[in-house]
Amino acid sequence: MSTNYHIGDSVTQHGDGNIGMIKSQTSADPGSALQEMTRLVQLLRERVTSEDRQAIDESMRAIGTGQNVDKGTMRQALSRIAGIAALVGEVGVPVIGAVRAVMAGFGIPT
């Protein structure tokens, strides 16, 4: 008896002009993505300066629950958080991924 295992994507392309595939690994629920980002941001706060903590807190207040927030305001706040996360190195990597998931979940272009 043989067993076949397949791990990863299976793609079949037909015709000309195929240039790639779109993948989305984000939460279907924007609220869940925001909750996860909030959890990770709290961990990040412990690793940054008081000035960066203040910037994070201001950004999180601007985002709030994500409901009825202007997309431009939300994008700016998320970009600020991602920028701080990028500066701290490996500790910030999960936050950057979570920010991207929130942006995708709320339909905010990157």
C-alpha positions as MATLAB code, in Angstrom:
seq = 'MSTNYHIGDSVTQHGDGNIGMIKSQTSADPGSALQEMTRLVQLLRERVTSEDRQAIDESMRAIGTGQNVDKGTMRQALSRIAGIAALVGEVGVPVIGAVRAVMAGFGIPT';
ca = [
       0.000    0.000    0.000;
       1.364    3.405   -0.894;
       0.391    6.741    0.562;
       0.748   10.007   -1.274;
       1.167   13.267    0.581;
       0.852   16.705   -0.901;
       1.879   19.752    1.061;
       1.575   23.198   -0.443;
      -0.204   24.750   -3.374;
      -1.524   22.858   -6.332;
      -1.893   25.122   -9.348;
      -3.182   24.384  -12.837;
      -2.846   27.112  -15.448;
      -4.499   27.218  -18.844;
      -3.833   29.648  -21.679;
      -1.294   32.387  -22.216;
      -0.454   35.358  -20.061;
      -0.476   33.699  -16.647;
       1.920   35.619  -14.460;
       1.333   34.310  -10.968;
      -1.147   33.519   -8.283;
      -2.824   35.615   -5.642;
      -2.619   34.247   -2.135;
      -4.203   35.603    0.974;
      -3.328   34.296    4.397;
      -5.207   36.890    6.363;
      -8.029   36.569    8.794;
     -11.450   36.555    7.193;
     -12.610   38.538   10.208;
     -11.038   42.006   10.449;
     -11.926   42.165   14.142;
      -9.911   39.022   14.857;
      -6.960   40.403   12.903;
      -7.152   43.623   14.930;
      -7.302   41.697   18.213;
      -4.210   39.700   17.265;
      -2.374   42.846   16.239;
      -3.325   44.507   19.528;
      -1.927   41.540   21.460;
       1.345   41.682   19.547;
       1.592   45.463   19.866;
       1.326   45.118   23.652;
       4.365   42.832   23.567;
       6.188   45.288   21.318;
       5.511   48.169   23.731;
       7.717   46.442   26.310;
      10.701   46.656   23.945;
      10.595   50.274   22.785;
      11.432   53.696   24.155;
       8.892   55.829   25.985;
       8.597   58.047   22.893;
       7.778   55.042   20.726;
       5.297   53.776   23.333;
       3.562   57.135   23.166;
       3.423   56.954   19.355;
       2.048   53.409   19.550;
      -0.598   54.462   22.075;
      -1.668   57.412   19.920;
      -1.885   55.155   16.871;
      -3.904   52.511   18.702;
      -6.330   55.179   19.943;
      -6.751   56.427   16.375;
      -7.547   52.881   15.230;
      -9.880   52.105   18.127;
     -12.111   49.154   17.257;
     -11.597   49.760   13.553;
     -15.248   50.642   13.086;
     -16.144   54.003   11.551;
     -12.479   54.977   11.198;
     -11.439   56.832    8.060;
      -9.262   54.472    5.993;
      -6.620   57.158    5.552;
      -6.416   57.702    9.304;
      -6.241   53.968    9.918;
      -3.560   53.485    7.268;
      -1.455   56.259    8.763;
      -1.743   54.801   12.267;
      -0.940   51.281   11.063;
       2.031   52.560    9.074;
       3.369   54.300   12.167;
       3.107   51.083   14.197;
       4.737   49.043   11.412;
       7.568   51.575   11.186;
       8.321   51.288   14.886;
       8.128   47.499   14.641;
      10.582   47.513   11.744;
      13.098   49.535   13.748;
      13.265   47.044   16.624;
      14.205   44.127   14.401;
      13.119   40.525   14.949;
      10.813   41.395   17.844;
       8.772   43.561   15.492;
       8.394   41.063   12.643;
       5.143   39.505   13.956;
       3.672   42.983   14.418;
       4.431   43.870   10.806;
       2.635   40.720    9.644;
      -0.315   41.531   11.905;
      -0.482   45.088   10.554;
      -0.642   43.690    7.018;
      -3.447   41.327    8.060;
      -5.421   44.224    9.555;
      -4.924   46.282    6.419;
      -6.144   43.404    4.265;
      -9.057   42.690    6.576;
     -10.265   46.283    6.514;
      -9.586   46.696    2.786;
      -6.807   49.235    3.222;
      -4.352   49.272    0.312;
      -0.673   48.723    1.067;
];
